[in-house]
């Protein structure tokens, strides 16, 4: 059995397309969680995608598109039921049934589409059956939002790896035909039970002997399943020149239903089962291609050996002094206060801190952020206060970093420092974005008065 499900590969491909369109996603905390795993790189890529999808709501988007795709299928199935009812009603008419025209009405379009489906295997794949493409088109139309449009494209990409899309769309098409044929047969049984019909062959130029051969040939397979097949005498009596008795009409009814059952319903049902089996086989062989250009940098970042492998040569002397970016990390179990995106002129700390609170200072570099994330991953942080400058615009990167820090602390509060003018205008934007990221209004503070007691000195 495969270690990962179709949904795992689907999420991974959707994330790959998303990063191709809108650039890399902030994942520093997630990489710390999975980098040292002993699993293959392809499994790490899938694990990273699952964590990001859960954090950013991408998994919910895929679930919504899946629900819309199922809705599209059931809508098409409902239309197929009405089509089957109409097909059977038009084939039987009001009284006398022309058997040749009835067969064309019941099996003609089905036979043509089935032959075209068989012939499609003789040519390169170009998109699948008409009904399958209609289902895919309808599912795309129901998608809303930029990520939702990537979900069906990712679905197509992963199934195209092993020709699985052809078999899935074929299964959709055969499934719709099964519903249509079943509805047609049920309608025929209801009409034949409630009304009186006569059956006959009608022709001007064909001899009666030709109808004998056609009837017995068509009825051979249904007869093996117990359906009646008319004798030569009954066929000759149904040429329109004579009137057949009630027993003959019952035999013709059984023959017609048997023909639709075997050459319509059962044929489509067998094809549906074949396509589902082939689709399942294709899904079992889905793999992540770690050699794709989109994964080139990610593979290196997911490899544990990329962090530190020792010194292979002495470093040259520095020509200029560098600012020390190391943090004074807190001991395990200490509450933390940290500043993000604060102005260098802003006073720090913004207020007197309790003796039990560890001051991590302002984070001014990427190295400091990674160092703090790594520390919080290894240590228990019971409470965290993040101080932000409300005069800055809350971009996606800083929101992701705040969320990553929050996921590593038992409790998180955010203090939005606001002054006058432009900071006041952006304060509401900060609140909206943070609430969209999952923070409660009780976690957001505009003034020191609402901060939790553990932060400030008494």
C-alpha distance (Angstrom), angle and dihedral (degrees) to the residues before:
residue distance angle dihedral
X1 . . .
X2 3.81 . .
X3 3.81 115.8 .
X4 3.80 92.7 -137.1
X5 3.77 129.9 48.1
X6 3.78 128.5 -128.7
X7 3.79 88.9 -103.0
X8 3.83 90.8 57.8
X9 3.80 91.7 55.1
X10 3.79 90.3 41.9
X11 3.81 92.1 54.4
X12 3.81 91.3 46.2
X13 3.80 93.2 52.1
X14 3.81 91.9 45.2
X15 3.80 89.9 52.7
X16 3.81 90.6 48.6
X17 3.81 90.9 53.7
X18 3.80 90.7 46.0
X19 3.80 92.7 53.3
X20 3.80 90.7 46.5
X21 3.80 90.0 55.1
X22 3.83 101.8 38.1
X23 3.78 106.0 18.4
X24 3.84 134.6 -107.4
X25 3.79 119.9 -27.2
X26 3.80 123.1 -129.4
X27 3.81 105.4 -99.3
X28 3.81 107.6 150.9
X29 3.80 95.4 124.5
X30 3.78 93.4 44.9
X31 3.80 92.5 51.4
X32 3.79 89.8 54.4
X33 3.81 88.6 55.7
X34 3.80 97.8 51.3
X35 3.81 107.0 22.6
X36 3.80 95.8 90.7
X37 3.80 94.9 47.9
X38 3.81 116.2 121.0
X39 3.81 92.8 -137.7
X40 3.83 121.0 113.0
X41 3.80 117.5 -85.4
X42 3.81 91.8 -109.4
X43 3.81 89.5 58.8
X44 3.81 90.4 49.0
X45 3.81 89.7 52.7
X46 3.80 89.8 53.7
X47 3.81 92.0 46.1
X48 3.81 91.3 50.6
X49 3.79 90.8 49.5
X50 3.81 91.6 50.5
X51 3.81 92.4 51.1
X52 3.81 93.4 47.7
X53 3.81 91.5 45.6
X54 3.80 90.7 53.2
X55 3.81 92.0 46.9
X56 3.81 97.7 44.9
X57 3.80 98.7 36.2
X58 3.80 94.7 -111.4
X59 3.81 91.9 130.1
X60 3.81 89.6 56.1
X61 3.81 89.6 51.1
X62 3.79 91.1 54.2
X63 3.80 91.0 47.1
X64 3.80 89.5 52.1
X65 3.81 92.2 50.6
X66 3.80 89.9 47.9
X67 3.79 89.2 53.3
X68 3.80 90.2 49.1
X69 3.81 90.5 49.9
X70 3.80 90.6 52.1
X71 3.80 88.8 48.0
X72 3.80 89.7 52.1
X73 3.81 90.9 51.7
X74 3.80 93.2 50.1
X75 3.80 90.6 47.2
X76 3.80 89.4 53.9
X77 3.81 90.1 45.6
X78 3.80 89.9 53.7
X79 3.79 90.1 52.0
X80 3.81 88.5 48.2
X81 3.81 90.1 55.6
X82 3.80 91.3 55.0
X83 3.81 90.2 44.3
X84 3.82 90.5 52.3
X85 3.78 91.9 49.5
X86 3.79 91.7 49.3
X87 3.80 91.8 45.8
X88 3.81 92.8 54.0
X89 3.81 94.0 43.5
X90 3.79 92.7 50.9
X91 3.83 92.2 46.2
X92 3.81 94.2 53.6
X93 3.79 95.5 39.3
X94 3.80 118.7 -177.3
X95 3.80 105.9 -52.9
X96 3.80 124.2 -28.5
X97 3.82 116.1 50.9
X98 3.78 121.4 -151.3
X99 3.79 99.9 -147.4
X100 3.80 95.8 -153.1
X101 3.81 93.6 50.8
X102 3.80 90.6 43.1
X103 3.81 91.1 55.8
X104 3.80 90.7 48.9
X105 3.80 91.4 50.0
X106 3.81 93.6 47.1
X107 3.81 101.6 38.0
X108 3.80 107.4 14.0
X109 3.82 101.4 91.3
X110 3.78 90.5 35.5
X111 3.83 91.2 54.3
X112 3.81 93.2 47.6
X113 3.82 94.6 49.7
X114 3.80 91.9 44.1
X115 3.81 92.2 52.5
X116 3.80 90.5 49.1
X117 3.79 89.3 50.8
X118 3.80 90.7 53.1
X119 3.81 91.7 47.1
X120 3.82 90.5 51.6
X121 3.81 88.8 72.6
X122 3.79 89.5 64.2
X123 3.81 91.7 61.5
X124 3.81 134.3 50.4
X125 3.78 114.6 -79.7
X126 3.80 112.8 -91.8
X127 3.78 105.7 172.2
X128 3.78 111.4 -53.4
X129 3.77 135.3 -106.8
X130 3.79 124.9 -14.3
X131 3.81 94.6 -115.1
X132 3.81 91.0 45.5
X133 3.80 91.2 52.0
X134 3.81 89.6 47.0
X135 3.81 89.8 54.6
X136 3.81 91.4 48.8
X137 3.81 91.9 47.5
X138 3.80 92.2 49.0
X139 3.81 91.0 48.8
X140 3.82 90.3 53.0
X141 3.79 91.4 48.9
X142 3.80 90.6 54.8
X143 3.83 91.2 53.7
X144 3.81 116.1 103.3
X145 3.79 128.0 -167.4
X146 3.83 133.2 23.6
X147 3.81 96.0 -79.5
X148 3.81 91.2 46.1
X149 3.79 90.7 58.7
X150 3.82 89.9 53.0
X151 3.82 92.6 53.8
X152 3.84 97.0 69.5
X153 3.81 91.3 42.4
X154 3.80 90.5 52.7
X155 3.80 89.2 47.5
X156 3.81 89.9 54.4
X157 3.80 92.7 46.6
X158 3.80 96.9 53.7
X159 3.82 94.5 44.0
X160 3.79 91.6 48.8
X161 3.82 89.7 62.8
X162 3.81 94.3 82.7
X163 3.80 100.7 17.0
X164 3.78 88.1 -93.6
X165 3.80 94.0 136.8
X166 3.82 91.5 63.2
X167 3.80 91.3 53.8
X168 3.80 94.4 43.6
X169 3.81 93.9 50.9
X170 3.79 88.9 45.3
X171 3.81 89.3 52.5
X172 3.81 89.9 51.1
X173 3.81 90.1 51.3
X174 3.81 94.6 47.1
X175 3.79 90.1 46.0
X176 3.81 91.1 55.9
X177 3.81 90.1 48.3
X178 3.81 90.9 49.9
X179 3.80 89.6 54.9
X180 3.80 91.2 46.8
X181 3.81 94.3 48.7
X182 3.80 92.6 45.4
X183 3.81 90.4 51.4
X184 3.81 89.9 47.9
X185 3.81 93.7 51.3
X186 3.81 92.7 47.2
X187 3.80 89.7 50.4
X188 3.80 91.4 49.3
X189 3.81 91.5 51.2
X190 3.80 91.0 49.5
X191 3.82 93.6 48.5
X192 3.80 94.2 44.6
X193 3.80 90.2 50.1
X194 3.81 93.9 49.1
X195 3.81 103.4 37.7
X196 3.80 139.6 42.0
X197 3.82 115.5 -114.5
X198 3.80 133.9 179.8
X199 3.80 122.2 -152.2
X200 3.74 131.1 -153.6
X201 3.77 149.2 147.1
X202 3.78 114.2 -110.0
X203 3.80 122.1 -165.3
X204 3.75 141.7 141.7
X205 3.79 103.0 -160.6
X206 3.85 107.6 22.4
X207 3.83 120.6 88.8
X208 3.81 120.6 -122.7
X209 3.81 90.6 -115.9
X210 3.78 90.4 66.5
X211 3.82 90.2 58.6
X212 3.78 90.1 50.8
X213 3.81 90.8 57.6
X214 3.81 93.5 43.5
X215 3.80 93.9 48.1
X216 3.80 95.4 47.4
X217 3.80 92.1 44.1
X218 3.80 93.4 51.5
X219 3.79 92.4 43.2
X220 3.82 96.6 50.3
X221 3.82 98.1 88.8
X222 3.83 95.9 37.9
X223 3.82 88.5 50.1
X224 3.82 88.9 60.0
X225 3.81 87.4 60.4
X226 3.78 93.5 50.4
X227 3.79 102.5 -91.9
X228 3.79 118.2 137.4
X229 3.78 123.1 -105.4
X230 3.83 119.3 -158.1
X231 3.78 119.0 -119.0
X232 3.78 121.7 -123.6
X233 3.81 90.2 -101.5
X234 3.81 92.4 54.5
X235 3.81 90.6 47.7
X236 3.80 91.5 51.8
X237 3.81 90.9 47.2
X238 3.84 89.0 54.1
X239 3.79 95.2 58.2
X240 3.78 91.9 104.5
X241 3.81 94.7 -105.5
X242 3.80 92.4 87.6
X243 3.80 135.1 35.9
X244 3.81 115.2 -119.5
X245 3.79 121.4 -144.2
X246 3.83 128.0 -112.2
X247 3.80 92.9 -94.1
X248 3.80 90.3 56.5
X249 3.83 91.3 50.5
X250 3.82 89.9 52.7
X251 3.82 90.3 52.0
X252 3.80 90.6 49.9
X253 3.82 90.0 50.0
X254 3.80 90.8 52.7
X255 3.82 91.1 46.8
X256 3.82 93.1 50.9
X257 3.79 94.4 46.8
X258 3.82 90.3 46.4
X259 3.81 91.3 52.3
X260 3.83 92.1 51.8
X261 3.80 91.0 43.3
X262 3.82 96.5 51.4
X263 3.81 103.4 31.9
X264 3.79 94.9 34.6
X265 3.80 116.6 26.0
X266 3.82 101.7 24.6
X267 3.80 93.6 41.8
X268 3.80 91.3 52.4
X269 3.79 91.6 43.2
X270 3.81 91.7 53.1
X271 3.80 90.1 47.8
X272 3.80 90.4 48.9
X273 3.81 91.9 53.5
X274 3.81 90.6 47.9
X275 3.80 92.3 50.8
X276 3.80 92.6 47.1
X277 3.80 90.1 51.2
X278 3.82 91.7 49.3
X279 3.81 90.6 46.3
X280 3.80 90.6 52.3
X281 3.80 90.4 49.7
X282 3.81 91.3 50.8
X283 3.80 91.5 49.3
X284 3.80 90.9 52.3
X285 3.81 89.6 58.9
X286 3.82 97.8 50.4
X287 3.81 112.6 126.2
X288 3.78 138.4 173.6
X289 3.78 113.7 -108.8
X290 3.80 101.1 -141.1
X291 3.83 90.3 -176.0
X292 3.80 93.2 71.1
X293 3.83 113.2 117.9
X294 3.83 90.5 -119.4
X295 3.83 89.5 62.2
X296 3.81 97.2 44.3
X297 3.82 96.8 95.6
X298 3.79 93.4 32.7
X299 3.81 93.7 57.3
X300 3.80 90.0 56.2
X301 3.81 93.1 48.0
X302 3.81 91.6 48.5
X303 3.80 92.9 52.5
X304 3.79 113.2 95.9
X305 3.78 91.7 -147.4
X306 3.79 90.5 63.2
X307 3.81 91.9 72.7
X308 3.81 102.8 65.1
X309 3.76 130.4 -19.8
X310 3.78 100.1 166.3
X311 3.81 135.8 -94.5
X312 3.78 115.5 -52.7
X313 3.83 96.8 176.4
X314 3.83 137.3 7.7
X315 3.80 113.2 -90.8
X316 3.82 116.5 -117.1
X317 3.80 117.9 -107.6
X318 3.77 114.0 -87.2
X319 3.78 115.3 -112.1
X320 3.81 94.8 -157.9
X321 3.78 133.4 30.3
X322 3.80 117.5 -100.1
X323 3.82 127.3 -147.2
X324 3.80 112.8 -111.7
X325 3.80 108.5 -114.3
X326 3.81 97.6 -175.0
X327 3.80 117.4 119.3
X328 3.79 128.0 -137.0
X329 3.80 93.4 -120.5
X330 3.78 119.9 -147.3
X331 3.79 124.5 -117.9
X332 3.79 117.9 -105.1
X333 3.78 115.4 -74.1
X334 3.81 96.6 22.4
X335 3.82 122.7 133.5
X336 3.80 111.8 -120.8
X337 3.80 136.8 -144.6
X338 3.80 117.9 -164.9
X339 3.80 134.7 172.1
X340 3.82 124.4 -138.7
X341 3.79 129.8 -167.0
X342 3.81 92.1 -7.9
X343 3.78 123.9 157.9
X344 3.83 115.7 -104.4
X345 3.81 87.5 -124.3
X346 3.79 93.4 54.3
X347 3.84 112.3 108.1
X348 3.79 116.4 -111.5
X349 2.92 130.1 -121.4
X350 3.81 92.8 25.9
X351 3.82 90.6 -146.9
X352 3.78 140.1 2.7
X353 3.79 112.3 -69.5
X354 3.76 129.9 -143.4
X355 3.79 115.4 -102.9
X356 3.81 90.8 -115.7
X357 3.82 93.1 56.4
X358 3.79 119.1 91.5
X359 3.80 115.6 -140.8
X360 3.82 110.9 -140.2
X361 3.81 91.7 -179.4
X362 3.78 126.7 -146.6
X363 3.80 117.8 -28.8
X364 3.80 104.6 -134.0
X365 3.81 103.4 163.3
X366 3.78 142.2 40.7
X367 3.80 89.8 -115.5
X368 3.79 91.1 58.3
X369 3.81 91.4 50.0
X370 3.79 92.6 51.1
X371 3.80 91.2 45.9
X372 3.81 91.9 52.6
X373 3.82 92.3 46.6
X374 3.79 91.3 50.6
X375 3.82 90.8 48.6
X376 3.82 93.6 49.2
X377 3.80 90.1 47.6
X378 3.81 89.9 58.3
X379 3.82 99.5 36.8
X380 3.80 134.6 54.8
X381 3.82 112.5 -110.9
X382 3.83 110.4 -167.3
X383 3.84 95.6 -175.2
X384 3.79 136.0 10.8
X385 3.82 132.5 -169.7
X386 3.81 117.3 -164.5
X387 3.81 115.5 -163.9
X388 3.82 114.8 -156.5
X389 3.78 134.5 179.9
X390 3.81 106.8 -117.6
X391 3.81 89.4 -159.9
X392 3.81 89.2 71.9
X393 3.80 122.8 80.8
X394 3.84 112.2 -106.6
X395 3.81 100.5 -124.2
X396 3.80 125.0 -172.2
X397 3.81 94.1 -102.1
X398 3.80 96.2 56.4
X399 3.82 91.4 44.0
X400 3.80 90.9 52.9
X401 3.81 90.5 48.7
X402 3.81 91.8 50.0
X403 3.81 89.2 49.8
X404 3.81 90.9 49.5
X405 3.81 91.3 52.1
X406 3.80 91.3 46.7
X407 3.81 91.9 52.8
X408 3.81 89.0 58.6
X409 3.82 96.4 50.8
X410 3.80 129.6 71.2
X411 3.81 90.7 -137.7
X412 3.80 129.9 16.4
X413 3.82 131.0 -168.2
X414 3.79 126.3 -179.5
X415 3.80 122.9 -150.7
X416 3.82 112.4 -158.4
X417 3.78 108.1 -158.2
X418 3.79 110.3 -150.6
X419 3.75 129.5 178.1
X420 3.75 122.7 174.1
X421 3.78 138.1 -49.3
X422 3.79 113.9 -0.7
X423 3.81 94.4 21.2
X424 3.80 89.9 58.9
X425 3.79 90.1 51.3
X426 3.83 92.5 54.3
X427 3.78 97.8 41.4
X428 3.78 92.4 83.8
X429 3.82 90.0 48.9
X430 3.81 89.8 54.8
X431 3.79 90.6 51.4
X432 3.81 93.1 49.2
X433 3.81 93.9 48.0
X434 3.80 93.7 46.1
X435 3.80 92.5 48.5
X436 3.81 89.0 50.1
X437 3.83 87.1 53.1
X438 3.82 89.7 57.1
X439 3.82 104.2 -94.1
X440 3.79 118.4 137.0
X441 3.78 121.9 -126.6
X442 3.83 89.2 -115.7
X443 3.82 88.6 63.1
X444 3.82 93.6 57.5
X445 3.80 119.1 80.9
X446 3.81 131.5 -171.0
X447 3.80 97.4 179.2
X448 3.78 136.4 32.9
X449 3.80 90.8 -117.1
X450 3.81 93.0 74.4
X451 3.80 96.2 47.0
X452 3.84 117.1 114.8
X453 3.81 116.3 -93.6
X454 3.82 94.0 -116.8
X455 3.81 92.0 69.2
X456 3.80 106.8 56.5
X457 3.78 128.1 56.7
X458 3.78 114.5 -107.1
